[in-house]
Amino acid sequence: MISIIGCGNANRMDDAAGLEVVKALKHRQTLNSRSDVRLLDAGTDGMAVMFAAQGSTTLIVVDGCCSGAEPGTIFEVPGRAVESQFTPTLNLHDFRWDHAIYAGRRIFRDSFPDDVTAYLIEVGALDFGLELTPAVQRSVAVVAQRIEARIGAGLESGQSAERTP
């Protein structure tokens, strides 16, 4: 099973980039016809990412990021490079997808995918709103195309970290 999970907040403009990639992929016939591909909008729920990834052979997470790069920059990063240990707090909203990868590997062990890739799109605006900025909107289309091509080509492993303006 290949799980493709979009993360973000649909009400915070470019933070919805991951959700929009999943929405675009849901409209692609090449993925809709495959029983081995699961598409999920996880919103900001890191626990949903962890449980949805269980039993998958490949996990692709798509989200917005704030690295200081040019808005719309695409980063393709191996999961092990971005996973991080969760420091418990009183707020479950602090458990993000990067924590989910770390925890999932330890909790589910062999039933958690070893092949994990994160596609991160540099955000331009995080104000309240439902529209993506033009640069991020273009990058959403590029990431959706890359994921579709990767799945269509039957690639099992992600590429090394890559930056695309």
N, C-alpha and C positions, 0 to 999 in steps of 0.2 A: 504494500500500500504506500502511495506517495501522498503525504499530507502537505497542503499548501495553506498557510495560515496568515491572514492579514490582521495586523494590529493597528490600533490607533483610536483616536476620538473623532467621530464623525462630525462633531459640533465645533471643532477647532481648526478649521480651514485645512492647511497642509498636513496636519497630524493625521488626517484621514487617508493619506497616500497608500498605506498598506491595505486598507479596506477597499479602496478604489481599484487596486490591482486585482484583488480577488473578485470583485464585481465584474471587471472586464473579462477575467478568465471564465467566469460562469457563462458568458455569452459566446465562448469559443467552442464550436462543435467538436473540434479535435480532442478537447478535454472532457466535454460533457458526455461523450459516447464511451468513455473509459470507466470501467468499474474499479480500477486500481488507483484512481485519483480522487482524493477527498479535498474539497475546498471549504474553508471555514473563516468566517468573520469573527475573530475573538475579541474585538473591541480592545478594552484595556485589561482584560482578564487573563493574567499569567497562568492561573490554574487551568483554564480552558486549554491553553497551549500545551501544558504538560500532559493532561489526560488525552487530548486529541492525538498527540504524537505517539502515545503508547501503542505498540504493535505495528507501527509504520516502519518501512525500510528506509524511507527518505523523508526528511522534514525540510520544508522551505518556509521560512518566516519572512514576511515583508512588513516594513515599518518605516516611519519617518525618523530622521535623526537630526541632531543639532551639533554638528562638529565644527562649525565655522566656515565650512566650504561654501562654494557658490550654490545658491538654491537650485535644486534639480540635479545636483551631482548624485550619481548612483555608485554605491559601494556594494560589491559582492564579496561577502566575507564568510570564511568557514565558521561553522557554529562554535567550535572549540575556542576560536579567537575572541568571541564576544560573550560566551557564557560566564556568569558570575555567581558567586555564592550569595545567598540571601541572608541578610542580617535581620532577624525577627524584630518587628515593631508591633504596635497595637493596631495598625492599619493594614488590612489585607490588600488594599489597592497598591501597596508598595511592592508586591510580588509581581514582577514583570516577566516577559517572555525570556529574557536572558537568564533570570533566576530559574525559570521553568526548565530550561535546557540542563542547567547544572543539577537541579534537584531530580529531574526525570531520569538522568543517567544513573543516579545513585539509588533511587527508589525502584525503578522498573528494570534496571540492569540490562539484561540481554533483550528485553522486549521494548527497549527504547532505541530509536534509530541512531546509528553511528554516523550516518551520512546526513549532516545538517548544514544548511546554507542560509545565511541571512542576506536579503537584499534590502539595503537601507537607502532611502531617498532623502537628501538634504532638504529640509523645509525652509520656506521663505517667510511664512506668516502663520502665527498660531493664535490669532485673534478669534473671537467667537464668529462663526460663519460656516456656511455649508459648501462654499466654492473653493476649489484648489487654485493656487496662483498658476499662471500660464507655464512657467518653467517646470513646476512639479507635475502639472497635468501632462506635459510632454513626456516626462520621465516615467510616469505611471504607464503610459502606452509602451514605452521602450522595455520596461521591466516585464510587463505582461507578455510581450513578444519574446523576450529572452527565456522566460519560464516555459512558455508554450513550445519554443524550439528545443529547449533542453529536455522536456518530457517527451516530445515527439521523436527526438533523436535517441531516446533511451539511455541518456547519460545517468550513471549512478552517482557520480561524485561531482561536487561543485568545483568551480575554478578557484584559483588563488585570488586573494584580495585584488580588486580592480576598481579604478576610479574612472568614471566617464562624465565629462561635463555635460 
